[in-house]
Amino acid sequence: MLPDHDTLVAFAKSFGLFYLIAMSLAVLVYVFWPSNAKKFDAAKRAPLDNDEDRP
């Protein structure tokens, strides 16, 4: 027996919500992980460390 359209829509909305929450948490964990601080500091200073004066 196949589920009806409303059941599939409710499942898709719930799955999408939990998927986006999980991905957001994964990004936040990656950003605030202590070992990544050096990478982000280097990326922050990269535009200012350019020795070229050309456009």
Backbone bond lengths (Angstrom), bond angles and torsions (degrees), N, CA, C in turn:
res aa  C-N    CA-C-N  psi(-1)  N-CA   C-N-CA  omega(-1)  CA-C   N-CA-C  phi
1 M - - - 1.446 - - 1.530 108.90 -
2 L 1.309 115.82 129.37 1.455 122.00 -179.30 1.525 110.53 -87.49
3 P 1.341 116.42 142.97 1.468 118.50 176.49 1.530 110.52 -72.31
4 D 1.318 115.57 152.98 1.461 118.78 180.00 1.529 111.04 -79.08
5 H 1.302 115.79 173.87 1.458 122.56 -173.91 1.524 111.59 -62.83
6 D 1.314 117.70 -42.46 1.462 120.88 -178.11 1.526 111.82 -63.10
7 T 1.325 116.77 -36.70 1.464 120.50 178.27 1.521 110.44 -66.79
8 L 1.318 117.18 -42.98 1.463 120.57 178.38 1.526 111.99 -64.86
9 V 1.322 117.26 -39.09 1.456 121.04 178.99 1.532 109.89 -65.62
10 A 1.312 117.42 -43.60 1.465 120.70 179.02 1.526 110.89 -63.40
11 F 1.328 116.95 -41.18 1.462 120.43 178.16 1.522 110.85 -64.63
12 A 1.328 117.13 -43.37 1.460 120.94 -179.06 1.532 111.09 -64.57
13 K 1.308 117.37 -40.42 1.462 120.24 178.54 1.520 111.08 -66.41
14 S 1.320 117.63 -42.56 1.459 120.96 179.05 1.515 111.08 -66.00
15 F 1.316 116.69 -45.42 1.466 120.74 179.73 1.523 110.14 -62.82
16 G 1.314 117.69 -42.08 1.462 121.25 179.30 1.510 111.92 -63.54
17 L 1.315 116.86 -40.24 1.459 120.81 178.62 1.522 110.58 -62.61
18 F 1.333 117.31 -49.64 1.462 120.59 -178.93 1.519 111.51 -67.30
19 Y 1.327 117.32 -32.67 1.458 121.46 177.60 1.536 109.84 -65.06
20 L 1.310 117.53 -46.34 1.462 120.76 -179.69 1.527 111.96 -66.99
21 I 1.325 117.23 -37.18 1.462 119.85 176.48 1.521 110.14 -64.39
22 A 1.330 117.41 -44.30 1.463 121.03 179.91 1.526 111.36 -63.85
23 M 1.325 117.57 -41.42 1.465 120.34 179.09 1.528 110.88 -66.96
24 S 1.318 117.76 -38.17 1.463 120.99 178.01 1.523 110.98 -64.43
25 L 1.325 116.67 -41.85 1.457 120.07 177.47 1.517 111.33 -64.77
26 A 1.345 117.00 -39.21 1.467 120.30 178.74 1.527 110.76 -63.67
27 V 1.318 117.57 -40.71 1.468 121.03 178.58 1.523 110.39 -66.05
28 L 1.320 117.20 -42.49 1.461 119.89 179.01 1.523 112.01 -64.06
29 V 1.318 117.03 -39.56 1.464 120.20 177.43 1.517 109.80 -64.09
30 Y 1.325 117.30 -42.22 1.468 120.99 179.37 1.530 111.02 -63.56
31 V 1.312 116.82 -43.59 1.465 121.00 -176.74 1.523 111.54 -66.64
32 F 1.311 117.18 -40.95 1.460 120.25 -174.79 1.529 113.37 -96.16
33 W 1.337 118.29 7.80 1.463 121.02 176.81 1.531 108.63 -68.12
34 P 1.321 118.96 130.71 1.468 120.71 -173.19 1.527 114.66 -59.41
35 S 1.310 119.38 -33.73 1.464 120.04 -177.18 1.527 112.91 -73.42
36 N 1.326 118.38 -12.37 1.466 121.21 179.22 1.525 112.53 -89.85
37 A 1.310 117.99 -2.84 1.463 120.83 -176.37 1.524 111.83 -62.39
38 K 1.324 117.77 -39.28 1.466 120.25 -179.66 1.518 111.16 -63.74
39 K 1.329 117.48 -41.09 1.474 120.68 178.85 1.525 110.94 -61.34
40 F 1.327 116.32 -45.26 1.458 119.92 -177.48 1.526 111.54 -70.63
41 D 1.327 117.80 -35.15 1.460 119.93 176.08 1.526 111.02 -65.90
42 A 1.324 116.93 -40.02 1.468 120.12 177.65 1.527 110.68 -65.72
43 A 1.300 117.69 -40.17 1.461 120.88 178.31 1.526 111.28 -67.47
44 K 1.310 116.64 -32.79 1.467 120.71 179.17 1.523 110.84 -66.76
45 R 1.327 116.96 -37.49 1.461 121.18 -177.67 1.530 113.46 -89.80
46 A 1.297 119.52 -8.58 1.465 122.86 -173.65 1.534 113.30 -56.92
47 P 1.320 120.76 -45.29 1.473 118.80 179.66 1.528 113.14 -65.09
48 L 1.317 117.59 -28.03 1.461 120.53 -178.10 1.527 112.51 -85.10
49 D 1.323 117.99 -19.22 1.461 122.04 -177.93 1.523 112.93 -86.61
50 N 1.296 117.43 4.93 1.455 121.05 -177.34 1.534 109.87 -74.75
51 D 1.343 117.13 124.15 1.469 121.37 -178.75 1.525 113.19 -88.90
52 E 1.306 117.11 -6.11 1.459 120.49 -178.82 1.530 109.75 -81.30
53 D 1.321 116.06 140.19 1.451 120.23 177.73 1.523 111.34 -103.35
54 R 1.306 116.51 7.75 1.456 120.20 -179.58 1.537 109.66 -87.71
55 P 1.331 116.62 154.48 1.479 119.10 177.00 1.514 111.30 -72.86
